[in-house]
Amino acid sequence: MRPPYLLLDVDGVFIPFPDAEGAGPETHTRHDVVPTGRTADNPVTIWLNPAHGPLLMHVIRTGLVIPVWCTSWRQDATTLLGPLLGIPPLPHVDLPRPQITTSHPNGYLWKRDHVDAWLGDAPAVWIDDDFTDLDHEWARERTARGQETALVQPDPQVGLLAEHLVEVLAWVARADALCVACEAEAA
């Protein structure tokens, strides 16, 4: 089995949503970044947890997953956020810039159809804060078709926790064991 993709969202995962006072968690450090389409006099303020880079690098170094940004930050995740976290350049799912007023225009996460087409029949574990019940149903249906899929959903006010990455590694181990068993039955 090829390693599953590890799809990584940014907002609500690496960048928790600010509290009522506009600040991030105490574990996070404030940064002003200039995404594509912005100028230096109009940066975006973000909060990143410096522990996230080493945690994610531990998962990446296992070789058990293929990390890919899956975010509306697109390439900016690699060029702006990656260096701040100590994460090497990663590919990204080339998501469109939809004209939507909700992240669930069809009752599920707007990215899902694009991700489904991008994945094809590849296995994946996707970390995003914005899944609905329909997204979880989609993951179960993909898995039932032999396209192992798991969704990990951090609290958007807290963001990514070490436990989420432990969950990723545990899922990869289970998915790999299932695949080995299926291959043995087919032989």
Sequence and secondary structure as in RCSB ss.txt:
>XXXX:A:sequence
MRPPYLLLDVDGVFIPFPDAEGAGPETHTRHDVVPTGRTADNPVTIWLNPAHGPLLMHVIRTGLVIPVWCTSWRQ
DATTLLGPLLGIPPLPHVDLPRPQITTSHPNGYLWKRDHVDAWLGDAPAVWIDDDFTDLDHEWARERTARGQETA
LVQPDPQVGLLAEHLVEVLAWVARADALCVACEAEAA
>XXXX:A:secstr
    EEEE  BTTTB    TTS   TTSEEEEE  TT  TTS EEEEE TTHHHHHHHHHHTTS EEEE STTTT
HIIIIIHHHHT     B        SSS TTSS TTHHHHHHHHTT  EEEE S   HHHHHHHHHHHHTT  EE
EE   TTT   HHHHHHHHHHHHHHHHHHHHHHHHH 
